[in-house]
Amino acid sequence: INAADNPGPGVGVARSLREDDSLDVKILGLAYDALEPGIYLDWLIDKTFLLPYPSEGPGPFMKRIFEIKKEHGLDFIIPSLDSELPIYTRFRSEFENRGIGLFIPDDAQYQLRDKVNIPHVAKKIGIKAPKTHILYSWDQLTTAMDLLGLPLMVKGSFYGAHLSQTPGEAMKNFNKLSAEWGFPVLAQGLIKGEEINLVGVGDGKGNMIGQVSVKKLSTTSLGKIWTGVTIKNQALLRAANRFVDHFQWKGPFELECMVNGADLYLIEINPRFPAWSYFATGVGVNLPGDMIRTALNLPARGKKAYEAGKLFIRYTYETVCNMDRFQAITINGES
């Protein structure tokens, strides 16, 4: 439920659930830091708990989740961070045996998000992918620059993407990403055009529960969407339906693409709701609510259409509260 300048999806997902009149839910926020803004949104989050970082390993993370389940009740979890998902996918049966529902991809599906696999996925769903070189050394980076030309993108296998205009920038970004995330590092040819994204939910049986597509109009310095507009790009919709069908995708996902004329390129796959997913709810397609209904075998509302040309504008917002809220979450681990 972090909602700073690099927002996570949690607040938008919670807002979608709160606005679904057909669901009567108590929303528990799961935070990693006492200053995550979602902790202090009383109108949205009923109760918040601090979790140990997933990097501490699955043991402490799962222990804390099961404590929350025992003391407060916890029927369903919607993971909102990539770093959490490997724990949920790997230990899905343990969560479900404790009565905690999940609607997420399995381990094999989760690995599709690895940028090394993007060309394979793109081919299967009928679109293109940037020319990609897998790098383990400076020599391989030099070769990639010769073949791809400059500028190019230097990316981590899972996290991080940097535009590199010069050989010096490319080397600097290679060193930074390899130090932060390890190998391999990827070099990709730069695709010119417009960025278009699709958020959807697959039912795990090859069917799309719902989807909405947007074009980014402006972004922050971190690349996060600030303004966008709904679109209906048929090539992107066909690719998303093939993705859900071919890979039997279960749960939320985002496809990030570049479009240049008739060519559509797959850039990235996110195996969760993106930070902008409330935009879909705002135009009438409440994907978190529809996912909950599917997961819990509740009556479906049926697929809802949305209009192209709806504008999304993100804004900053200030919340004022007593300092004891911060002290409570810091000392007690819950608020």
Secondary structure by P-SEA (a helix, b strand, c coil): ccccccccaaaaaaaaaaaccccccbbbbbbcccccccccccccccbbbbbccccccaaaaaaaaaaaaacccccccccccccaaaaaaaaaaaaaaaccccccccccccccccccaaaaaaaaacccccbbbbbccaaaaaaaaaaacccbbbbcccbbbbbbccaaaaaaaaaaaaaaccccbbbbcccbbbbbbbbbccccccccccbbbbbbccccccccccbbbbbbcaaaaaaaaaaaacccccccbbbbbcccccbbbbcccccccccccccccccccaaaaaaaaaaaccccccbbbbbccbbbbbbbbbbbbcaaaaaaaaacccc
